Amino acid sequence: MYVTPVVPEEATGAIRDLHEGDLAAKGYIPNYTRLFSLRPEAYRAWRELVAAITGTMELRRYELATLAAAEAVRCRYCVAAHGAILESKFYDRPQLEAIAKDFRNAGLDPLDVAIMAFAEKIVLHAYKVTEADVDELRSRGLSDEEILDVALTAAARSFFSKTLDAMGCEPDDSLAGTANLLDVMERREMQASRW
């Protein structure tokens, strides 16, 4: 990490509460919590935003959109973290690697592919999103509220991922099993560029 976070032994107030909450829920303090110990009010606002988005969104759909957005901005931490959730709750390892390698050809439902493509486009080229992109999701059964949920997911992930990367925040040791997912995707892109 490029900045020096508050060490747990010196944490007080809101920072101590963040640390204790993570210790109780996860058994350790994630590196992103350590980073945000410098601005716990920003982290609290982040968590409230995510809760507002996920409160109306199916978890698997949220995680797929998040994975697509994190892959698009090349955030190793977020790809690993959300890949781990997808692996633990929804997909086996070969399927998850296929999604990371090329979600468009990984045997996903066409709606899931459309959601991931939309999230990816928002992160990479939001200014190029058109009404036709939104109509594509509508034609696959999403309501306007659900489409906005995907847009919010992608935009929020861009903020968080870019913050982690800009501050040199590395994935936690507990994510070692999924930390290579971004490598899977990058190898595919390198092979494609050779053609």
N, CA and C atoms as a LAMMPS dump frame, in Angstrom:
ITEM: TIMESTEP
0
ITEM: NUMBER OF ATOMS
585
ITEM: BOX BOUNDS ff ff ff
-5.0000000000000000e+02 5.0000000000000000e+02
-5.0000000000000000e+02 5.0000000000000000e+02
-5.0000000000000000e+02 5.0000000000000000e+02
ITEM: ATOMS id mol type element x y z
1 1 1 N 0.852 -1.17 0
2 1 2 C 0 0 0
3 1 3 C 0.902 1.239 0
4 2 1 N 0.515 2.232 -0.788
5 2 2 C 1.356 3.41 -0.94
6 2 3 C 1.185 4.43 0.174
7 3 1 N 0.115 4.302 0.938
8 3 2 C -0.116 5.177 2.083
9 3 3 C -0.083 4.328 3.346
10 4 1 N 0.068 4.967 4.479
11 4 2 C 0.171 4.237 5.743
12 4 3 C -1.17 4.285 6.475
13 5 1 N -1.856 3.15 6.551
14 5 2 C -3.161 3.141 7.219
15 5 3 C -3.011 3.169 8.739
16 6 1 N -4.118 3.378 9.399
17 6 2 C -4.149 3.317 10.859
18 6 3 C -3.956 1.855 11.256
19 7 1 N -3.01 1.593 12.12
20 7 2 C -2.782 0.211 12.555
21 7 3 C -3.861 -0.17 13.569
22 8 1 N -4.302 -1.421 13.555
23 8 2 C -5.393 -1.834 14.439
24 8 3 C -5.17 -1.503 15.91
25 9 1 N -3.938 -1.612 16.363
26 9 2 C -3.645 -1.345 17.778
27 9 3 C -3.878 0.116 18.147
28 10 1 N -3.845 1.015 17.163
29 10 2 C -4.025 2.439 17.427
30 10 3 C -5.408 2.943 17.014
31 11 1 N -6.249 2.042 16.518
32 11 2 C -7.569 2.443 16.03
33 11 3 C -8.485 2.808 17.19
34 12 1 N -9.234 3.89 16.981
35 12 2 C -10.233 4.307 17.965
36 12 3 C -11.519 4.668 17.228
37 13 1 N -12.601 4.761 17.954
38 13 2 C -13.869 5.227 17.4
39 13 3 C -14.34 4.443 16.197
40 14 1 N -14.673 5.183 15.123
41 14 2 C -15.229 4.575 13.908
42 14 3 C -14.25 3.596 13.261
43 15 1 N -12.967 3.91 13.341
44 15 2 C -11.967 3.021 12.736
45 15 3 C -11.902 1.704 13.507
46 16 1 N -11.897 1.784 14.814
47 16 2 C -11.901 0.568 15.635
48 16 3 C -13.157 -0.251 15.347
49 17 1 N -14.304 0.418 15.2
50 17 2 C -15.554 -0.278 14.891
51 17 3 C -15.456 -1.02 13.556
52 18 1 N -14.844 -0.378 12.543
53 18 2 C -14.647 -1.036 11.243
54 18 3 C -13.79 -2.283 11.4
55 19 1 N -12.682 -2.142 12.11
56 19 2 C -11.763 -3.264 12.313
57 19 3 C -12.459 -4.403 13.063
58 20 1 N -13.157 -4.063 14.131
59 20 2 C -13.829 -5.093 14.924
60 20 3 C -14.935 -5.781 14.124
61 21 1 N -15.648 -5.02 13.304
62 21 2 C -16.688 -5.614 12.458
63 21 3 C -16.119 -6.623 11.476
64 22 1 N -14.995 -6.275 10.856
65 22 2 C -14.361 -7.199 9.918
66 22 3 C -13.799 -8.424 10.633
67 23 1 N -13.193 -8.209 11.79
68 23 2 C -12.674 -9.35 12.549
69 23 3 C -13.799 -10.309 12.92
70 24 1 N -14.94 -9.777 13.316
71 24 2 C -16.074 -10.631 13.688
72 24 3 C -16.653 -11.35 12.475
73 25 1 N -16.756 -10.644 11.344
74 25 2 C -17.39 -11.222 10.151
75 25 3 C -16.447 -12.093 9.325
76 26 1 N -15.196 -11.686 9.215
77 26 2 C -14.261 -12.358 8.306
78 26 3 C -13.123 -13.075 9.024
79 27 1 N -12.849 -12.676 10.241
80 27 2 C -11.73 -13.255 10.978
81 27 3 C -10.418 -12.536 10.73
82 28 1 N -10.427 -11.5 9.914
83 28 2 C -9.238 -10.697 9.628
84 28 3 C -9.701 -9.322 9.144
85 29 1 N -8.759 -8.4 9.042
86 29 2 C -9.063 -7.055 8.545
87 29 3 C -8.57 -6.972 7.102
88 30 1 N -9.479 -6.885 6.131
89 30 2 C -9.058 -6.81 4.733
90 30 3 C -8.21 -5.566 4.454
91 31 1 N -7.392 -5.67 3.447
92 31 2 C -6.538 -4.544 3.076
93 31 3 C -7.344 -3.308 2.685
94 32 1 N -8.518 -3.502 2.057
95 32 2 C -9.309 -2.328 1.696
96 32 3 C -9.83 -1.611 2.936
97 33 1 N -10.145 -2.341 3.997
98 33 2 C -10.564 -1.7 5.249
99 33 3 C -9.39 -0.943 5.851
100 34 1 N -8.211 -1.545 5.788
101 34 2 C -7.019 -0.849 6.286
102 34 3 C -6.824 0.47 5.538
103 35 1 N -6.955 0.424 4.209
104 35 2 C -6.804 1.642 3.415
105 35 3 C -7.815 2.7 3.851
106 36 1 N -9.069 2.307 3.924
107 36 2 C -10.114 3.273 4.259
108 36 3 C -10.119 3.672 5.732
109 37 1 N -9.201 3.111 6.533
110 37 2 C -9.075 3.585 7.916
111 37 3 C -8.638 5.046 7.932
112 38 1 N -8.07 5.51 6.812
113 38 2 C -7.673 6.914 6.711
114 38 3 C -8.875 7.832 6.482
115 39 1 N -9.972 7.27 5.962
116 39 2 C -11.199 8.024 5.719
117 39 3 C -12.409 7.119 5.98
118 40 1 N -12.652 6.791 7.244
119 40 2 C -13.745 5.861 7.549
120 40 3 C -15.117 6.368 7.121
121 41 1 N -15.309 7.674 7.078
122 41 2 C -16.599 8.204 6.643
123 41 3 C -16.832 7.913 5.155
124 42 1 N -15.781 7.93 4.351
125 42 2 C -15.912 7.574 2.931
126 42 3 C -16.239 6.087 2.794
127 43 1 N -15.6 5.263 3.619
128 43 2 C -15.87 3.826 3.569
129 43 3 C -17.3 3.533 4.01
130 44 1 N -17.768 4.219 5.04
131 44 2 C -19.149 4.027 5.502
132 44 3 C -20.126 4.41 4.38
133 45 1 N -19.853 5.527 3.696
134 45 2 C -20.705 5.953 2.589
135 45 3 C -20.67 4.918 1.458
136 46 1 N -19.492 4.339 1.197
137 46 2 C -19.363 3.292 0.175
138 46 3 C -20.25 2.094 0.524
139 47 1 N -20.16 1.655 1.76
140 47 2 C -20.95 0.496 2.181
141 47 3 C -22.443 0.785 2.09
142 48 1 N -22.852 2.002 2.412
143 48 2 C -24.264 2.365 2.301
144 48 3 C -24.706 2.363 0.84
145 49 1 N -23.84 2.84 -0.051
146 49 2 C -24.159 2.825 -1.485
147 49 3 C -24.321 1.391 -1.976
148 50 1 N -23.377 0.532 -1.632
149 50 2 C -23.462 -0.866 -2.064
150 50 3 C -24.729 -1.521 -1.503
151 51 1 N -25.049 -1.248 -0.26
152 51 2 C -26.26 -1.813 0.345
153 51 3 C -27.511 -1.325 -0.385
154 52 1 N -27.518 -0.071 -0.792
155 52 2 C -28.671 0.463 -1.52
156 52 3 C -28.814 -0.208 -2.885
157 53 1 N -27.69 -0.482 -3.534
158 53 2 C -27.728 -1.135 -4.848
159 53 3 C -28.121 -2.596 -4.711
160 54 1 N -27.474 -3.303 -3.815
161 54 2 C -27.713 -4.744 -3.697
162 54 3 C -29.028 -5.06 -3.011
163 55 1 N -29.601 -4.084 -2.331
164 55 2 C -30.875 -4.322 -1.655
165 55 3 C -32.005 -4.648 -2.602
166 56 1 N -31.867 -4.255 -3.861
167 56 2 C -32.918 -4.508 -4.85
168 56 3 C -32.44 -5.402 -5.988
169 57 1 N -31.241 -5.933 -5.871
170 57 2 C -30.645 -6.663 -6.987
171 57 3 C -30.307 -8.095 -6.589
172 58 1 N -30.556 -9.013 -7.472
173 58 2 C -30.18 -10.409 -7.234
174 58 3 C -28.658 -10.487 -7.062
175 59 1 N -28.204 -11.21 -6.047
176 59 2 C -26.776 -11.264 -5.727
177 59 3 C -25.937 -11.769 -6.897
178 60 1 N -26.358 -12.827 -7.557
179 60 2 C -25.563 -13.368 -8.661
180 60 3 C -25.418 -12.333 -9.772
181 61 1 N -26.5 -11.635 -10.072
182 61 2 C -26.47 -10.602 -11.109
183 61 3 C -25.528 -9.472 -10.691
184 62 1 N -25.598 -9.07 -9.433
185 62 2 C -24.695 -8.031 -8.933
186 62 3 C -23.238 -8.474 -9.059
187 63 1 N -22.961 -9.712 -8.677
188 63 2 C -21.581 -10.198 -8.715
189 63 3 C -21.063 -10.322 -10.144
190 64 1 N -21.899 -10.745 -11.082
191 64 2 C -21.464 -10.823 -12.478
192 64 3 C -21.163 -9.434 -13.042
193 65 1 N -22.048 -8.474 -12.765
194 65 2 C -21.814 -7.103 -13.236
195 65 3 C -20.559 -6.531 -12.595
196 66 1 N -20.37 -6.817 -11.318
197 66 2 C -19.187 -6.334 -10.605
198 66 3 C -17.919 -6.957 -11.178
199 67 1 N -17.954 -8.263 -11.436
200 67 2 C -16.788 -8.927 -12.015
201 67 3 C -16.435 -8.325 -13.371
202 68 1 N -17.44 -8.098 -14.21
203 68 2 C -17.181 -7.507 -15.524
204 68 3 C -16.57 -6.115 -15.399
205 69 1 N -17.091 -5.326 -14.482
206 69 2 C -16.56 -3.971 -14.286
207 69 3 C -15.137 -4.023 -13.734
208 70 1 N -14.899 -4.887 -12.759
209 70 2 C -13.561 -5.004 -12.16
210 70 3 C -12.543 -5.508 -13.179
211 71 1 N -12.953 -6.453 -14.02
212 71 2 C -12.048 -6.935 -15.064
213 71 3 C -11.74 -5.82 -16.059
214 72 1 N -12.749 -5.016 -16.39
215 72 2 C -12.555 -3.948 -17.369
216 72 3 C -11.546 -2.916 -16.896
217 73 1 N -11.532 -2.64 -15.588
218 73 2 C -10.56 -1.672 -15.069
219 73 3 C -9.293 -2.349 -14.552
220 74 1 N -9.213 -3.662 -14.706
221 74 2 C -8.029 -4.45 -14.361
222 74 3 C -7.685 -4.416 -12.873
223 75 1 N -8.711 -4.449 -12.029
224 75 2 C -8.464 -4.418 -10.585
225 75 3 C -8.334 -5.843 -10.058
226 76 1 N -7.109 -6.241 -9.788
227 76 2 C -6.831 -7.595 -9.313
228 76 3 C -7.577 -7.886 -8.009
229 77 1 N -7.614 -6.92 -7.103
230 77 2 C -8.272 -7.119 -5.812
231 77 3 C -9.764 -7.407 -6.01
232 78 1 N -10.447 -6.556 -6.766
233 78 2 C -11.897 -6.717 -6.927
234 78 3 C -12.256 -7.948 -7.759
235 79 1 N -11.451 -8.261 -8.757
236 79 2 C -11.68 -9.485 -9.527
237 79 3 C -11.556 -10.695 -8.604
238 80 1 N -10.526 -10.704 -7.784
239 80 2 C -10.315 -11.834 -6.863
240 80 3 C -11.448 -11.929 -5.848
241 81 1 N -11.825 -10.803 -5.26
242 81 2 C -12.856 -10.814 -4.22
243 81 3 C -14.211 -11.246 -4.762
244 82 1 N -14.596 -10.711 -5.895
245 82 2 C -15.918 -11.043 -6.433
246 82 3 C -15.905 -12.374 -7.182
247 83 1 N -14.749 -12.75 -7.693
248 83 2 C -14.611 -14.104 -8.23
249 83 3 C -14.788 -15.139 -7.13
250 84 1 N -14.244 -14.846 -5.951
251 84 2 C -14.382 -15.765 -4.806
252 84 3 C -15.839 -15.92 -4.4
253 85 1 N -16.589 -14.829 -4.418
254 85 2 C -18.018 -14.921 -4.081
255 85 3 C -18.754 -15.75 -5.128
256 86 1 N -18.489 -15.48 -6.395
257 86 2 C -19.148 -16.253 -7.458
258 86 3 C -18.81 -17.737 -7.355
259 87 1 N -17.554 -18.041 -7.033
260 87 2 C -17.138 -19.441 -6.916
261 87 3 C -17.778 -20.113 -5.701
262 88 1 N -17.886 -19.403 -4.608
263 88 2 C -18.424 -20.025 -3.389
264 88 3 C -19.932 -20.197 -3.435
265 89 1 N -20.623 -19.374 -4.224
266 89 2 C -22.085 -19.403 -4.189
267 89 3 C -22.766 -19.87 -5.478
268 90 1 N -22.072 -19.72 -6.631
269 90 2 C -22.804 -19.929 -7.879
270 90 3 C -22.125 -20.824 -8.922
271 91 1 N -20.808 -20.791 -9.039
272 91 2 C -20.134 -21.494 -10.127
273 91 3 C -18.962 -22.312 -9.601
274 92 1 N -18.682 -23.43 -10.299
275 92 2 C -17.469 -24.166 -9.942
276 92 3 C -16.274 -23.464 -10.591
277 93 1 N -15.087 -23.905 -10.223
278 93 2 C -13.872 -23.232 -10.683
279 93 3 C -13.726 -23.219 -12.21
280 94 1 N -13.945 -24.329 -12.91
281 94 2 C -13.813 -24.271 -14.37
282 94 3 C -14.787 -23.266 -15.017
283 95 1 N -16.018 -23.22 -14.517
284 95 2 C -16.984 -22.269 -15.071
285 95 3 C -16.556 -20.832 -14.773
286 96 1 N -16.084 -20.588 -13.566
287 96 2 C -15.628 -19.243 -13.208
288 96 3 C -14.456 -18.815 -14.088
289 97 1 N -13.517 -19.711 -14.322
290 97 2 C -12.392 -19.378 -15.194
291 97 3 C -12.853 -19.129 -16.624
292 98 1 N -13.848 -19.881 -17.074
293 98 2 C -14.397 -19.643 -18.412
294 98 3 C -15.041 -18.261 -18.493
295 99 1 N -15.727 -17.861 -17.439
296 99 2 C -16.342 -16.53 -17.402
297 99 3 C -15.255 -15.458 -17.423
298 100 1 N -14.216 -15.643 -16.638
299 100 2 C -13.116 -14.672 -16.602
300 100 3 C -12.396 -14.609 -17.945
301 101 1 N -12.27 -15.745 -18.576
302 101 2 C -11.557 -15.804 -19.862
303 101 3 C -12.353 -15.111 -20.961
304 102 1 N -13.661 -15.384 -21.029
305 102 2 C -14.495 -14.801 -22.081
306 102 3 C -15.955 -15.009 -21.716
307 103 1 N -16.517 -14.08 -20.983
308 103 2 C -17.891 -14.26 -20.503
309 103 3 C -18.891 -14.404 -21.637
310 104 1 N -18.569 -13.885 -22.802
311 104 2 C -19.498 -13.979 -23.936
312 104 3 C -19.611 -15.408 -24.472
313 105 1 N -18.608 -16.233 -24.198
314 105 2 C -18.603 -17.608 -24.693
315 105 3 C -18.379 -18.608 -23.562
316 106 1 N -18.962 -18.324 -22.407
317 106 2 C -18.75 -19.178 -21.238
318 106 3 C -19.994 -19.981 -20.868
319 107 1 N -20.964 -20.039 -21.77
320 107 2 C -22.177 -20.812 -21.508
321 107 3 C -23.154 -20.119 -20.576
322 108 1 N -22.992 -18.818 -20.39
323 108 2 C -23.928 -18.074 -19.552
324 108 3 C -25.23 -17.821 -20.301
325 109 1 N -26.268 -17.587 -19.54
326 109 2 C -27.548 -17.178 -20.097
327 109 3 C -27.345 -15.867 -20.867
328 110 1 N -28.036 -15.68 -21.993
329 110 2 C -27.872 -14.436 -22.768
330 110 3 C -28.122 -13.163 -21.953
331 111 1 N -29.025 -13.211 -20.982
332 111 2 C -29.242 -12.043 -20.132
333 111 3 C -27.998 -11.741 -19.309
334 112 1 N -27.369 -12.769 -18.748
335 112 2 C -26.143 -12.562 -17.966
336 112 3 C -25.038 -11.961 -18.829
337 113 1 N -24.912 -12.445 -20.054
338 113 2 C -23.91 -11.904 -20.982
339 113 3 C -24.21 -10.434 -21.264
340 114 1 N -25.472 -10.119 -21.496
341 114 2 C -25.857 -8.733 -21.785
342 114 3 C -25.576 -7.826 -20.584
343 115 1 N -25.83 -8.307 -19.391
344 115 2 C -25.56 -7.529 -18.172
345 115 3 C -24.063 -7.267 -18.039
346 116 1 N -23.259 -8.301 -18.238
347 116 2 C -21.804 -8.132 -18.111
348 116 3 C -21.258 -7.201 -19.201
349 117 1 N -21.777 -7.331 -20.42
350 117 2 C -21.321 -6.463 -21.509
351 117 3 C -21.694 -5.006 -21.23
352 118 1 N -22.877 -4.794 -20.677
353 118 2 C -23.323 -3.442 -20.335
354 118 3 C -22.436 -2.851 -19.245
355 119 1 N -22.168 -3.623 -18.209
356 119 2 C -21.299 -3.155 -17.115
357 119 3 C -19.903 -2.831 -17.649
358 120 1 N -19.375 -3.693 -18.494
359 120 2 C -18.058 -3.477 -19.083
360 120 3 C -18.037 -2.181 -19.906
361 121 1 N -19.062 -1.973 -20.704
362 121 2 C -19.116 -0.783 -21.553
363 121 3 C -19.209 0.489 -20.708
364 122 1 N -19.972 0.439 -19.628
365 122 2 C -20.09 1.604 -18.753
366 122 3 C -18.731 1.981 -18.193
367 123 1 N -17.988 0.996 -17.718
368 123 2 C -16.685 1.279 -17.106
369 123 3 C -15.682 1.785 -18.142
370 124 1 N -15.687 1.199 -19.314
371 124 2 C -14.704 1.566 -20.327
372 124 3 C -15.097 2.788 -21.144
373 125 1 N -16.387 2.891 -21.488
374 125 2 C -16.832 3.934 -22.419
375 125 3 C -18.256 4.379 -22.101
376 126 1 N -18.487 4.89 -20.927
377 126 2 C -19.857 5.284 -20.542
378 126 3 C -20.452 6.266 -21.541
379 127 1 N -19.633 7.112 -22.111
380 127 2 C -20.133 8.097 -23.06
381 127 3 C -20.636 7.459 -24.365
382 128 1 N -20.299 6.194 -24.582
383 128 2 C -20.76 5.492 -25.778
384 128 3 C -22.016 4.661 -25.534
385 129 1 N -22.497 4.612 -24.301
386 129 2 C -23.736 3.886 -24.02
387 129 3 C -24.878 4.622 -24.711
388 130 1 N -25.703 3.849 -25.404
389 130 2 C -26.818 4.441 -26.149
390 130 3 C -28.136 3.842 -25.679
391 131 1 N -29.189 4.416 -26.18
392 131 2 C -30.517 3.886 -25.871
393 131 3 C -30.655 2.449 -26.379
394 132 1 N -29.953 2.125 -27.451
395 132 2 C -29.992 0.76 -27.975
396 132 3 C -29.406 -0.231 -26.96
397 133 1 N -28.386 0.185 -26.231
398 133 2 C -27.818 -0.683 -25.195
399 133 3 C -28.841 -0.955 -24.102
400 134 1 N -29.551 0.08 -23.708
401 134 2 C -30.586 -0.07 -22.683
402 134 3 C -31.734 -0.918 -23.227
403 135 1 N -32.112 -0.669 -24.48
404 135 2 C -33.194 -1.455 -25.094
405 135 3 C -32.842 -2.94 -25.173
406 136 1 N -31.553 -3.238 -25.366
407 136 2 C -31.106 -4.643 -25.392
408 136 3 C -31.434 -5.319 -24.067
409 137 1 N -31.168 -4.646 -22.965
410 137 2 C -31.47 -5.221 -21.652
411 137 3 C -32.982 -5.296 -21.425
412 138 1 N -33.706 -4.283 -21.863
413 138 2 C -35.174 -4.326 -21.755
414 138 3 C -35.738 -5.512 -22.531
415 139 1 N -35.192 -5.735 -23.715
416 139 2 C -35.71 -6.819 -24.562
417 139 3 C -35.453 -8.187 -23.935
418 140 1 N -34.513 -8.246 -23.007
419 140 2 C -34.203 -9.504 -22.318
420 140 3 C -34.931 -9.606 -20.984
421 141 1 N -35.82 -8.646 -20.716
422 141 2 C -36.697 -8.755 -19.558
423 141 3 C -36.369 -7.887 -18.36
424 142 1 N -35.338 -7.058 -18.454
425 142 2 C -35.021 -6.207 -17.314
426 142 3 C -35.903 -4.959 -17.302
427 143 1 N -36.312 -4.571 -16.119
428 143 2 C -37.06 -3.323 -15.946
429 143 3 C -36.077 -2.156 -15.956
430 144 1 N -36.599 -0.954 -16.068
431 144 2 C -35.731 0.216 -16.034
432 144 3 C -34.98 0.293 -14.707
433 145 1 N -35.634 -0.069 -13.602
434 145 2 C -34.976 -0.071 -12.302
435 145 3 C -33.818 -1.062 -12.278
436 146 1 N -34.018 -2.236 -12.851
437 146 2 C -32.964 -3.247 -12.886
438 146 3 C -31.802 -2.82 -13.778
439 147 1 N -32.109 -2.111 -14.847
440 147 2 C -31.059 -1.6 -15.727
441 147 3 C -30.238 -0.547 -14.99
442 148 1 N -30.913 0.316 -14.26
443 148 2 C -30.2 1.313 -13.462
444 148 3 C -29.333 0.635 -12.408
445 149 1 N -29.825 -0.46 -11.817
446 149 2 C -29.013 -1.202 -10.845
447 149 3 C -27.689 -1.656 -11.457
448 150 1 N -27.729 -2.144 -12.686
449 150 2 C -26.497 -2.582 -13.356
450 150 3 C -25.577 -1.385 -13.583
451 151 1 N -26.136 -0.265 -14.023
452 151 2 C -25.326 0.935 -14.243
453 151 3 C -24.701 1.42 -12.937
454 152 1 N -25.481 1.419 -11.865
455 152 2 C -24.96 1.831 -10.565
456 152 3 C -23.852 0.888 -10.098
457 153 1 N -24.056 -0.396 -10.314
458 153 2 C -23.044 -1.389 -9.928
459 153 3 C -21.728 -1.132 -10.64
460 154 1 N -21.794 -0.918 -11.937
461 154 2 C -20.569 -0.699 -12.717
462 154 3 C -19.889 0.606 -12.327
463 155 1 N -20.653 1.66 -12.191
464 155 2 C -20.067 2.954 -11.846
465 155 3 C -19.463 2.93 -10.444
466 156 1 N -20.162 2.315 -9.514
467 156 2 C -19.641 2.215 -8.146
468 156 3 C -18.363 1.381 -8.112
469 157 1 N -18.326 0.286 -8.853
470 157 2 C -17.133 -0.555 -8.879
471 157 3 C -15.952 0.215 -9.444
472 158 1 N -16.2 1.043 -10.434
473 158 2 C -15.122 1.838 -11.006
474 158 3 C -14.489 2.715 -9.929
475 159 1 N -15.313 3.367 -9.111
476 159 2 C -14.795 4.191 -8.011
477 159 3 C -13.939 3.358 -7.063
478 160 1 N -14.486 2.257 -6.593
479 160 2 C -13.794 1.479 -5.572
480 160 3 C -12.524 0.844 -6.127
481 161 1 N -12.63 0.217 -7.289
482 161 2 C -11.47 -0.443 -7.89
483 161 3 C -10.349 0.539 -8.181
484 162 1 N -10.69 1.677 -8.733
485 162 2 C -9.66 2.658 -9.068
486 162 3 C -9.009 3.224 -7.81
487 163 1 N -9.783 3.36 -6.748
488 163 2 C -9.21 3.82 -5.483
489 163 3 C -8.208 2.797 -4.962
490 164 1 N -8.594 1.521 -4.95
491 164 2 C -7.689 0.478 -4.463
492 164 3 C -6.411 0.426 -5.293
493 165 1 N -6.558 0.431 -6.597
494 165 2 C -5.382 0.356 -7.465
495 165 3 C -4.494 1.588 -7.318
496 166 1 N -5.086 2.773 -7.25
497 166 2 C -4.304 4.005 -7.151
498 166 3 C -3.498 4.059 -5.858
499 167 1 N -3.968 3.377 -4.825
500 167 2 C -3.282 3.384 -3.536
501 167 3 C -2.437 2.129 -3.306
502 168 1 N -2.328 1.275 -4.338
503 168 2 C -1.493 0.084 -4.226
504 168 3 C -2.034 -0.944 -3.248
505 169 1 N -3.333 -1.037 -3.147
506 169 2 C -3.976 -1.96 -2.206
507 169 3 C -4.078 -3.345 -2.851
508 170 1 N -3.339 -4.297 -2.34
509 170 2 C -3.243 -5.643 -2.903
510 170 3 C -4.304 -6.579 -2.327
511 171 1 N -4.666 -7.627 -3.078
512 171 2 C -5.629 -8.613 -2.555
513 171 3 C -5.125 -9.257 -1.267
514 172 1 N -6.06 -9.6 -0.423
515 172 2 C -5.731 -10.281 0.832
516 172 3 C -5.25 -11.694 0.554
517 173 1 N -4.486 -12.257 1.467
518 173 2 C -4.005 -13.63 1.329
519 173 3 C -5.161 -14.614 1.175
520 174 1 N -6.296 -14.314 1.789
521 174 2 C -7.446 -15.223 1.704
522 174 3 C -8.004 -15.318 0.288
523 175 1 N -7.609 -14.421 -0.6
524 175 2 C -8.097 -14.417 -1.98
525 175 3 C -7.109 -15.052 -2.951
526 176 1 N -6.101 -15.703 -2.434
527 176 2 C -5.064 -16.281 -3.293
528 176 3 C -5.646 -17.234 -4.334
529 177 1 N -6.712 -17.928 -3.989
530 177 2 C -7.31 -18.895 -4.91
531 177 3 C -7.938 -18.282 -6.138
532 178 1 N -8.378 -17.029 -6.05
533 178 2 C -9.008 -16.378 -7.2
534 178 3 C -8.197 -15.19 -7.723
535 179 1 N -7.054 -14.925 -7.133
536 179 2 C -6.242 -13.782 -7.547
537 179 3 C -5.723 -13.923 -8.972
538 180 1 N -5.725 -15.13 -9.511
539 180 2 C -5.207 -15.332 -10.872
540 180 3 C -6.279 -15.139 -11.945
541 181 1 N -7.506 -14.825 -11.59
542 181 2 C -8.559 -14.689 -12.601
543 181 3 C -8.262 -13.587 -13.605
544 182 1 N -7.68 -12.51 -13.14
545 182 2 C -7.328 -11.436 -14.062
546 182 3 C -6.239 -11.906 -15.024
547 183 1 N -5.328 -12.755 -14.558
548 183 2 C -4.303 -13.322 -15.434
549 183 3 C -4.931 -14.161 -16.54
550 184 1 N -5.982 -14.91 -16.199
551 184 2 C -6.691 -15.733 -17.189
552 184 3 C -7.221 -14.837 -18.301
553 185 1 N -7.839 -13.749 -17.918
554 185 2 C -8.389 -12.83 -18.899
555 185 3 C -7.284 -12.168 -19.72
556 186 1 N -6.216 -11.761 -19.076
557 186 2 C -5.136 -11.086 -19.795
558 186 3 C -4.43 -12.024 -20.775
559 187 1 N -4.309 -13.301 -20.427
560 187 2 C -3.71 -14.26 -21.366
561 187 3 C -4.572 -14.386 -22.618
562 188 1 N -5.89 -14.383 -22.439
563 188 2 C -6.798 -14.452 -23.581
564 188 3 C -6.588 -13.245 -24.48
565 189 1 N -6.465 -12.067 -23.9
566 189 2 C -6.286 -10.857 -24.687
567 189 3 C -4.944 -10.853 -25.409
568 190 1 N -3.91 -11.376 -24.762
569 190 2 C -2.606 -11.446 -25.416
570 190 3 C -2.661 -12.385 -26.614
571 191 1 N -3.352 -13.519 -26.446
572 191 2 C -3.47 -14.454 -27.563
573 191 3 C -4.263 -13.837 -28.702
574 192 1 N -5.325 -13.123 -28.372
575 192 2 C -6.155 -12.488 -29.405
576 192 3 C -5.366 -11.429 -30.167
577 193 1 N -4.495 -10.707 -29.482
578 193 2 C -3.74 -9.645 -30.143
579 193 3 C -2.701 -10.218 -31.115
580 194 1 N -2.329 -11.46 -30.947
581 194 2 C -1.361 -12.085 -31.865
582 194 3 C -1.994 -12.399 -33.209
583 195 1 N -3.292 -12.585 -33.231
584 195 2 C -3.98 -12.925 -34.479
585 195 3 C -4.13 -11.675 -35.265
